[in-house]
């Protein structure tokens, strides 16, 4: 499917070089989907470790177990990169 530049004079079709360049950009974006998803998962898990959660982990065995489990999940996600 042809792509176009919108100009005041109307649409102008991409050249073959512009098409190839855009195809490469789209492929690079698609190829990076897994890495972006993994990084989002890491950020989500790291955000769970609030100052309150860290304080709780110091005070109770349950908190320490939660923190250890969460950090194990983070390590698992980082291992995917």
N, C-alpha and C positions, 0 to 999 in steps of 0.2 A: 504494500500500500504506500503510495507516494506521500511524502510530507511536504508541507509548504511553509514559507515565511509569509506572514501577513504584513502587507505594506499599504500605505495610503492608495497606491495604484492597483491594489488587488493582491491575490495570492501568487507567489512565485515558487515554483517547485524547487526542492533541494537538488543540488548537483549530486552526481554519483559519489563524490568524495564526502559530501555532507551526509548523505544517507549512510555510507559506511561508517563514518565517525559516530553518528547517532546510534547506529546498531551496536557499535562497540561499547558506547556508554550504557546502553540498556542492558547489554549482556553483563557488563561489570557490576551493575546494580543488582541484577538478578543473582549473579554468582555470590554476592556478598550477603544475601538474605539470611543464611544460616548464622553467619558471624554476628550480624546485627541482632538477631533474635537471642543468641547466646549472651551477648553483652547486655541486652535489656534484662534478661533473667538475672544476671549477676547484679546489676544495679538494683533490681527489685529486692533481691535477697539481702544485699548490703543495707538497703534502706530500712530493713526490719531491725537492724541493730542500733536502736535509738539509745540515747544516754540512759533512759529508764531501764531498758532491757539489759544494758551492760551492768548497771547498778544491781539489778535483781540477780544477775548471774554471779555476782560476788557474794551475795547474801544467802543463796539457797542452792541446794544440790539440783533441784529441778531447773533453776535458771542456768546453772552451769551445763546441764545436759542439753538444754535447748540451744545454748550458744554453740556448743560443740557440734550439734547436729546441723545447725544453720551454716556454720563454717565448713562443714563437710560438703554440704550442698553447693556452696560457693566454689570449693575446690573442684568438685565434679564438673560444674559449668565451665570453669576456667580451663579444665582439661580438654574441653571440646574445641578450644581455639587453636 
